[in-house]
Amino acid sequence: MTSKDIAAEIRAYVVAEYLAGEDASDLTGDYALIDNGVIDSLGLIRLISHLTETYQVSFDDIEFGPDNFRSLDAIVELVKTNSAATTAA
């Protein structure tokens, strides 16, 4: 799975789960998801669950902070670096 594929899937998930019915045209790779209120603490838990199920990312072994979820680009990098699904490919 390429970075572009991962980015498209995660963007689609964020739009469907957090921006349903809203204009998502500003949701670029570097858009600040937390700072702009797209994802809150509960939303972050749901996003982590989605990433765990979809990309087999084990967050038990990852040291992460808010910077890992600041933008779509940051989330894609986190997935690429720590995903069993992408490292096995």
N, C-alpha and C positions, 0 to 999 in steps of 0.2 A: 504494500500500500504506500503510495507516494505522499509526500507532505501536502500536495495539492488536494489529494483525495481526503486525507485526514481533516484538513482545513475546511473543505466543503461540507463534510459530514458534521463536524462540530458546529460550524456556522448554522447549518440547517437545524441542529438540535437546539441551539441557543434561541434561534428565531421562533421555533415551534413552542418551546417551553417557557420562554421569558418575554417574548415580544409578539405573541400571537395577536394578529389584528392590528399591529402597529407598523409604522413605516420603519423598515430595517435597512434603508439605503445607507445610513451612516455607519453601519456595522462593518467596518473595515478590519483588517488584520491587527491594526494597532489601536483600535477603539478601546478606551478604558472601561471595561465591563463593570468593575466594582465601583470605581470613582463616579461613574455616571448612573449608578443605581440599577443597572440591568440585572446583576446578580448580587443577591444579599447572602447572609450566612446560611439560611436554609437552602437557597438556590445553589450555593457552593457544595453543600452536602449532596444534593441531587445530581449535580454535575460530576462530582467525584464518583458517585455510584455508577453513573452512565459510562464514564471513562473506564472504570474497573471492569464492567461487564462487556463493553464493546471492544476494548483494546487490551484486556488482560493486564492492566497496570496495577501493580501491587503497591499501594500507598503505605503499607506497613514498613517498607524498607527505604522509603524516599524521605529525605529531609526537604520539606517544601514550606513556602510561606506565601503571602499574598502576591508576591511578584510572579509566581508560577501561574496565577490565574488572572492576572491584570488585563490580559488581552487575548484574542484568539491566537495570535502568533505565539504568545508565551505558552498557551495550553498545548498547541501543536508541538512545540519544542519539548515540553514535558512528556507528552505521549511518545514522541519519536525516541527520546532518550531512554524511557523506562518501560516501553511496551513489549511484552512477549510476542505479540502479533506482528509488530513491525521489525523487531530484531531477528525473528526467525525467518523472515522473508528474504 
